[in-house]
Amino acid sequence: MAYETVLTMSASNIKYGFGATSEVGYDMKEYGAHRVMVVTDKRLVDSEPVGVTLDSLRREKIDTVVYDDVSIEPTDRSLKEAIRFSQDGKFDGFIGIGGGSSMDTAKAANLYTTYPADFITFVNAPIGAGKPVPGPVKPMIGIPTTAGTGSETTGVVIFDLEEMHAKTGIAHRLLKPTLGIVDPNNTRSMPRMVAASTGFDVLVHALESYTNLPYNLREAPPNPAMRPAYQGSNPISDVWASKAIEIVSRNIVKAVQEPEDDDARSNMIIAATFAGIGFGNAGLHLPHGMSYPVSGMVRNYIPEGYPPDKPIIPHGMAVVLNAPAALRFTGPARPDRHLEAARLMGVDTSHASKDEAGTILSDAVVDLMKKLGMPNGLSAVGYKDADVDKLVEGTLPQHRLTKLCPCPFTEDDLRQIFLDSMTIW
């Protein structure tokens, strides 16, 4: 097998600062857009961030249509509905405003109106055909209202494939937003559990991209067009990931418990962007791969602060519930990385043994989970040991993520990690 020797680094342009959203009309005009689809959800459509966005577009006399039927945790069905809407609307620009769900829906609408195709065409293999995006898409701006997904920086669309009861996605660097507007004003109204869940998504993004398989130990693609968006840990992504680990660890508790603290809130949203740049090029591994069936197979769980009419295990929650056990498993593969990540989280590792690396990092994550009221494992969100085989089955096809695990694993290994995640402390 020939190993990779080349790293391709890409990220969205970023505009950061309090009030940056008010410039979105100017930015869209600069990109040459005349008719724009603003993609958001029903809880946000009357919010200040959406209002500021629409006012800015009107000032620049840009024809604007709002689409507010985004599904929180999108499905293939909800994405197809947005795609049909965008195809009928003949838009030449897109704005996704909200959490990752809104931004990812805008990316999908942009992709399939630019390159009409069967939906499965661009979906990651082996679930879909995994075809690369043929060329540039239309201008798209991502405006996050949560400090979590980093979707404003990445070329990734995540959704639930309803027939499988598991998440999958579309990933290509050409899907990255043309611009990400990172405005701390837009996160003021996040409910406490939303802030905690999205904050843990940031942390685990950074931990996974920092500890995953090095890019030069990944099999080389047959040609440059087939080089994946998720390439493995690398010297450039390491800078963004390590800084994100440090910033989140210092700010997440205050940002959740004291939402009026502008410094903590602004630090969290910029950390989300940093982590997005990191994992958008380095990729992720087991905690995210395992989270997809956890979210997709939800039964009755409804966390505080989320819509009461739809059971949901929020993405960041699903990720962090698997993280402690997964990090204990991967620790022996890259102990120096796991110890350094723990040090960045504030742990004194000066006398730590490499044999303890995974456990030390896992314990640091658990400490934050306890402080912020995360559920105590998968059993607390409705799963039982009898569900583990189905959870493993839903994880195995997530090759885009699992192939970047820093160590080989078997189905039995996955089964044990899920069992160890049932109760965490």
C-alpha positions as CSV (number, residue, x, y, z in Angstrom):
1,M,0.0,0.0,0.0
2,A,1.3,3.5,-0.9
3,Y,0.9,6.0,1.9
4,E,-0.2,9.6,1.4
5,T,2.5,12.3,1.1
6,V,0.4,15.3,0.3
7,L,-1.8,17.5,2.5
8,T,-4.5,19.7,1.1
9,M,-5.5,22.5,3.5
10,S,-8.7,24.6,2.9
11,A,-11.2,26.5,5.0
12,S,-13.9,29.2,4.5
13,N,-13.1,32.8,4.7
14,I,-14.0,34.1,8.1
15,K,-15.4,37.4,9.3
16,Y,-15.4,37.7,13.1
17,G,-16.7,40.2,15.6
18,F,-19.7,41.6,17.5
19,G,-22.1,42.9,14.9
20,A,-20.5,41.2,11.9
21,T,-23.9,39.8,10.8
22,S,-25.0,43.3,9.8
23,E,-22.5,43.2,6.9
24,V,-23.9,40.1,5.2
25,G,-25.8,42.1,2.6
26,Y,-22.5,43.8,1.6
27,D,-20.8,40.4,1.4
28,M,-23.5,38.8,-0.7
29,K,-23.4,41.8,-3.1
30,E,-19.6,41.4,-3.4
31,Y,-20.1,37.8,-4.4
32,G,-22.5,38.9,-7.2
33,A,-25.7,37.4,-5.8
34,H,-29.0,38.9,-6.7
35,R,-31.5,36.4,-5.4
36,V,-30.7,34.7,-2.1
37,M,-32.3,31.8,-0.2
38,V,-32.0,32.3,3.6
39,V,-32.1,28.9,5.3
40,T,-33.1,28.7,9.0
41,D,-35.5,27.0,11.3
42,K,-38.9,28.0,12.8
43,R,-37.5,28.7,16.2
44,L,-35.1,31.2,14.8
45,V,-37.0,32.8,12.0
46,D,-38.2,35.7,14.2
47,S,-35.0,36.0,16.1
48,E,-32.6,39.0,16.1
49,P,-29.9,37.2,14.0
50,V,-32.3,36.5,11.2
51,G,-33.8,40.0,11.4
52,V,-30.3,41.6,11.2
53,T,-29.5,39.4,8.2
54,L,-32.7,40.3,6.3
55,D,-32.3,44.0,7.0
56,S,-28.8,43.9,5.7
57,L,-29.8,42.1,2.5
58,R,-32.7,44.6,2.0
59,R,-30.3,47.5,2.3
60,E,-28.3,46.2,-0.6
61,K,-31.5,45.6,-2.6
62,I,-30.9,41.8,-2.8
63,D,-34.0,39.7,-3.5
64,T,-34.5,37.4,-0.5
65,V,-36.6,34.4,0.2
66,V,-36.7,32.8,3.7
67,Y,-36.9,29.0,4.0
68,D,-37.6,28.1,7.6
69,D,-38.5,24.4,7.4
70,V,-35.1,23.2,8.5
71,S,-35.3,20.1,10.6
72,I,-33.2,20.1,13.8
73,E,-30.8,17.2,13.1
74,P,-31.7,17.0,9.3
75,T,-32.9,13.9,7.6
76,D,-32.6,12.9,4.0
77,R,-36.3,13.8,3.6
78,S,-35.8,17.3,5.1
79,L,-32.8,17.9,2.8
80,K,-34.7,16.8,-0.3
81,E,-37.6,19.2,0.6
82,A,-35.1,22.1,0.9
83,I,-33.5,21.1,-2.4
84,R,-36.9,21.1,-4.2
85,F,-37.6,24.6,-2.8
86,S,-34.2,25.9,-3.9
87,Q,-34.6,24.4,-7.4
88,D,-37.9,26.1,-7.8
89,G,-36.5,29.4,-6.5
90,K,-33.7,29.8,-9.0
91,F,-31.3,31.3,-6.4
92,D,-27.8,32.5,-7.1
93,G,-26.7,32.7,-3.4
94,F,-27.4,30.9,-0.1
95,I,-27.2,31.8,3.5
96,G,-27.5,29.3,6.3
97,I,-28.2,30.9,9.7
98,G,-28.6,28.8,12.9
99,G,-26.8,25.7,14.1
100,G,-25.2,23.1,11.9
101,S,-28.6,21.9,10.8
102,S,-29.4,25.2,9.0
103,M,-25.9,25.6,7.5
104,D,-25.7,22.0,6.3
105,T,-29.2,22.3,4.7
106,A,-28.1,25.4,2.8
107,K,-25.0,23.5,1.6
108,A,-27.1,20.6,0.3
109,A,-29.6,23.0,-1.4
110,N,-26.6,24.8,-3.0
111,L,-25.0,21.5,-4.2
112,Y,-28.0,19.9,-5.8
113,T,-29.3,23.0,-7.5
114,T,-25.9,23.6,-9.0
115,Y,-25.4,19.9,-10.0
116,P,-28.8,18.2,-10.1
117,A,-28.4,14.5,-9.4
118,D,-30.0,11.6,-7.6
119,F,-29.6,12.3,-3.9
120,I,-27.4,9.3,-3.2
121,T,-24.9,10.4,-5.8
122,F,-22.7,12.6,-3.5
123,V,-23.5,10.7,-0.2
124,N,-20.4,9.2,1.4
125,A,-19.5,5.6,0.5
126,P,-20.3,2.9,1.2
127,I,-23.8,4.2,2.1
128,G,-24.0,6.3,-1.0
129,A,-22.1,6.5,-4.3
130,G,-19.5,8.9,-2.9
131,K,-19.0,10.9,-6.1
132,P,-16.9,14.0,-5.8
133,V,-18.5,17.4,-6.2
134,P,-17.8,18.2,-9.9
135,G,-16.8,21.9,-9.5
136,P,-17.5,25.1,-7.7
137,V,-21.0,25.8,-6.2
138,K,-22.8,29.1,-5.8
139,P,-21.8,31.6,-3.1
140,M,-22.9,30.5,0.4
141,I,-22.5,32.2,3.7
142,G,-22.7,30.4,7.0
143,I,-23.8,32.3,10.1
144,P,-23.7,30.2,13.3
145,T,-26.0,30.9,16.2
146,T,-24.5,28.1,18.3
147,A,-20.9,27.7,19.4
148,G,-20.6,24.2,18.3
149,T,-20.6,22.6,14.9
150,G,-18.0,24.6,13.1
151,S,-20.1,24.1,10.0
152,E,-19.3,27.6,8.8
153,T,-15.8,26.3,8.1
154,T,-16.4,22.8,6.7
155,G,-17.5,21.1,3.5
156,V,-19.6,18.6,5.3
157,V,-23.4,18.0,5.4
158,I,-24.6,15.6,8.1
159,F,-28.1,14.1,8.1
160,D,-30.1,11.1,9.3
161,L,-30.7,8.5,6.6
162,E,-34.2,7.5,7.8
163,E,-34.2,4.0,6.4
164,M,-31.0,3.1,8.3
165,H,-31.8,5.0,11.5
166,A,-28.3,6.3,11.4
167,K,-26.4,9.5,10.4
168,T,-24.2,9.8,7.4
169,G,-23.2,12.7,5.2
170,I,-21.7,14.4,2.2
171,A,-18.2,15.7,2.4
172,H,-16.1,17.6,-0.1
173,R,-13.9,20.7,0.3
174,L,-15.9,22.5,-2.5
175,L,-18.9,22.6,-0.2
176,K,-17.2,24.9,2.3
177,P,-19.1,28.1,2.7
178,T,-17.6,31.0,0.8
179,L,-17.7,33.0,4.0
180,G,-18.4,32.2,7.7
181,I,-19.7,35.1,9.7
182,V,-18.8,34.4,13.3
183,D,-20.7,37.0,15.4
184,P,-20.8,36.4,19.2
185,N,-24.1,38.4,19.4
186,N,-25.8,35.5,17.7
187,T,-25.3,33.0,20.6
188,R,-27.0,35.1,23.4
189,S,-30.2,33.2,23.4
190,M,-29.0,29.6,23.5
191,P,-30.7,27.5,26.2
192,R,-28.4,26.0,28.7
193,M,-28.4,22.4,27.5
194,V,-28.0,23.6,23.9
195,A,-24.9,25.6,24.9
196,A,-23.5,22.6,26.8
197,S,-24.2,20.1,24.0
198,T,-22.8,22.3,21.2
199,G,-19.8,23.2,23.4
200,F,-18.9,19.5,23.9
201,D,-19.2,19.1,20.1
202,V,-16.4,21.7,19.8
203,L,-14.3,20.0,22.4
204,V,-14.6,16.5,21.0
205,H,-14.0,17.8,17.4
206,A,-10.7,19.2,18.5
207,L,-9.8,16.1,20.6
208,E,-10.5,13.7,17.7
209,S,-8.7,15.7,15.0
210,Y,-5.7,16.0,17.3
211,T,-5.5,12.3,18.2
212,N,-6.6,10.6,15.0
213,L,-4.5,8.8,12.4
214,P,-1.6,10.9,11.0
215,Y,-2.3,12.0,7.4
216,N,0.9,10.3,6.1
217,L,-0.2,6.9,7.5
218,R,-3.4,7.0,5.4
219,E,-3.6,5.2,2.1
220,A,-2.9,7.5,-0.8
221,P,-5.8,8.2,-3.2
222,P,-5.6,7.0,-6.8
223,N,-5.7,10.6,-7.9
224,P,-5.9,14.1,-6.3
225,A,-9.6,14.4,-7.0
226,M,-10.2,11.4,-4.7
227,R,-8.2,12.9,-1.8
228,P,-10.8,13.0,1.1
229,A,-11.8,16.1,2.9
230,Y,-10.9,14.3,6.1
231,Q,-7.2,13.5,5.7
232,G,-5.9,12.7,9.2
233,S,-4.0,14.7,11.8
234,N,-1.4,17.0,10.4
235,P,0.8,19.9,11.4
236,I,-1.6,22.6,10.3
237,S,-4.8,21.2,11.8
238,D,-2.9,20.5,15.0
239,V,-2.4,24.2,15.6
240,W,-6.2,24.9,15.3
241,A,-7.2,21.8,17.3
242,S,-4.8,22.3,20.2
243,K,-5.9,26.0,20.6
244,A,-9.6,25.0,20.5
245,I,-9.0,22.4,23.2
246,E,-7.4,25.0,25.4
247,I,-10.1,27.7,24.8
248,V,-13.1,25.4,25.3
249,S,-11.7,23.9,28.5
250,R,-11.2,27.4,30.0
251,N,-14.5,28.8,28.9
252,I,-17.3,26.2,28.5
253,V,-18.5,26.1,32.1
254,K,-18.7,29.9,32.4
255,A,-20.3,30.2,28.9
256,V,-23.1,27.7,29.8
257,Q,-23.7,28.9,33.4
258,E,-23.2,32.7,32.8
259,P,-24.5,33.4,29.2
260,E,-24.3,37.1,29.8
261,D,-20.4,36.8,30.0
262,D,-19.4,38.3,26.6
263,D,-15.8,37.1,26.9
264,A,-16.7,33.4,27.5
265,R,-19.3,33.4,24.8
266,S,-17.1,35.0,22.2
267,N,-14.3,32.6,23.1
268,M,-16.6,29.6,22.6
269,I,-17.8,30.7,19.2
270,I,-14.3,31.4,18.0
271,A,-13.1,28.0,19.4
272,A,-15.9,26.3,17.4
273,T,-14.5,28.0,14.3
274,F,-10.9,26.9,15.2
275,A,-12.0,23.3,15.8
276,G,-14.0,23.4,12.5
277,I,-10.9,24.4,10.6
278,G,-9.0,21.6,12.4
279,F,-11.4,18.7,11.9
280,G,-12.6,20.0,8.5
281,N,-9.2,19.0,7.2
282,A,-7.9,16.4,9.7
283,G,-11.2,14.6,10.3
284,L,-12.6,12.7,13.2
285,H,-12.7,9.2,14.5
286,L,-14.6,6.9,16.9
287,P,-16.7,9.3,19.2
288,H,-18.3,10.9,16.1
289,G,-18.6,7.7,14.2
290,M,-20.3,6.1,17.1
291,S,-22.6,9.1,17.7
292,Y,-24.4,8.7,14.5
293,P,-26.5,5.6,15.4
294,V,-26.9,7.0,18.9
295,S,-28.7,10.0,17.5
296,G,-30.4,8.1,14.7
297,M,-31.9,5.4,16.9
298,V,-33.4,7.8,19.5
299,R,-36.7,6.7,21.1
300,N,-38.2,9.0,23.6
301,Y,-35.5,11.2,25.0
302,I,-36.2,15.0,24.9
303,P,-33.5,17.1,26.6
304,E,-34.2,20.4,28.3
305,G,-34.3,23.4,26.0
306,Y,-35.1,21.5,22.8
307,P,-38.4,21.3,21.0
308,P,-40.8,19.1,23.0
309,D,-42.5,17.5,20.0
310,K,-39.6,15.5,18.7
311,P,-37.4,13.0,20.6
312,I,-33.8,14.0,20.0
313,I,-30.3,13.2,21.3
314,P,-28.5,16.3,20.3
315,H,-25.4,15.7,18.2
316,G,-22.9,17.1,20.7
317,M,-24.5,15.1,23.5
318,A,-24.4,11.9,21.4
319,V,-20.7,12.5,20.7
320,V,-19.6,13.2,24.2
321,L,-21.4,10.2,25.7
322,N,-19.2,7.9,23.7
323,A,-16.0,10.0,24.1
324,P,-14.7,8.8,27.5
325,A,-14.7,5.1,26.6
326,A,-13.5,5.7,23.1
327,L,-10.5,7.9,24.3
328,R,-9.5,5.2,26.8
329,F,-9.5,2.7,23.9
330,T,-7.4,5.0,21.5
331,G,-5.0,6.2,24.2
332,P,-2.4,3.5,23.8
333,A,-2.2,4.2,20.0
334,R,-1.0,7.8,20.5
335,P,-0.3,8.3,24.2
336,D,1.8,11.5,23.7
337,R,-1.1,13.1,21.9
338,H,-3.7,12.0,24.5
339,L,-1.5,13.3,27.3
340,E,-0.9,16.6,25.6
341,A,-4.6,17.0,25.0
342,A,-5.2,16.4,28.7
343,R,-2.5,19.0,29.5
344,L,-4.3,21.5,27.3
345,M,-7.5,20.8,29.2
346,G,-5.7,21.9,32.4
347,V,-4.6,18.5,33.8
348,D,-1.1,18.3,35.4
349,T,0.5,15.5,33.3
350,S,4.1,16.1,34.4
351,H,4.3,12.8,36.2
352,A,1.8,10.9,34.1
353,S,2.6,7.5,32.6
354,K,2.0,6.8,28.9
355,D,0.0,3.8,30.0
356,E,-2.5,6.1,31.7
357,A,-2.9,8.5,28.7
358,G,-6.3,7.5,27.5
359,T,-7.7,7.3,31.1
360,I,-6.3,10.7,32.0
361,L,-7.9,12.4,29.0
362,S,-11.1,10.5,29.5
363,D,-11.3,11.6,33.1
364,A,-10.8,15.3,32.1
365,V,-13.8,15.0,29.7
366,V,-15.9,13.3,32.4
367,D,-15.1,16.1,34.9
368,L,-16.6,18.7,32.5
369,M,-19.6,16.5,31.7
370,K,-20.4,16.3,35.4
371,K,-20.0,20.1,35.9
372,L,-22.4,20.8,33.0
373,G,-25.1,18.2,33.8
374,M,-24.6,15.8,30.9
375,P,-26.5,12.5,31.1
376,N,-24.6,9.7,32.8
377,G,-24.1,7.6,29.7
378,L,-26.2,6.0,27.0
379,S,-28.5,4.4,29.6
380,A,-29.6,7.8,30.7
381,V,-30.9,8.7,27.2
382,G,-32.8,5.4,26.7
383,Y,-30.4,2.7,25.6
384,K,-29.9,-0.7,27.0
385,D,-27.2,-3.4,26.6
386,A,-29.6,-5.2,24.1
387,D,-29.3,-2.2,21.8
388,V,-25.5,-2.5,21.4
389,D,-25.5,-4.8,18.3
390,K,-27.6,-2.3,16.4
391,L,-25.4,0.6,17.5
392,V,-22.4,-1.3,16.3
393,E,-24.1,-2.0,13.0
394,G,-24.8,1.7,12.5
395,T,-21.2,2.6,13.2
396,L,-19.5,0.2,10.9
397,P,-20.5,2.0,7.6
398,Q,-19.1,5.4,8.9
399,H,-15.8,4.8,7.0
400,R,-15.2,8.5,6.5
401,L,-14.6,8.7,10.3
402,T,-13.7,5.2,11.5
403,K,-10.9,4.7,9.1
404,L,-9.1,7.6,10.8
405,C,-9.1,5.8,14.2
406,P,-5.5,5.8,15.3
407,C,-5.6,2.1,16.0
408,P,-7.3,-0.9,14.4
409,F,-10.5,-2.1,16.0
410,T,-12.9,-5.0,15.6
411,E,-16.7,-5.3,16.0
412,D,-16.1,-6.7,19.4
413,D,-14.0,-3.6,20.4
414,L,-16.9,-1.3,19.3
415,R,-19.3,-3.5,21.2
416,Q,-17.3,-3.1,24.4
417,I,-16.9,0.7,24.0
418,F,-20.6,1.0,23.7
419,L,-21.1,-1.2,26.7
420,D,-18.6,0.9,28.6
421,S,-20.5,4.1,27.6
422,M,-23.8,2.9,29.1
423,T,-22.9,4.3,32.4
424,I,-19.8,6.6,32.6
425,W,-19.3,7.4,36.3
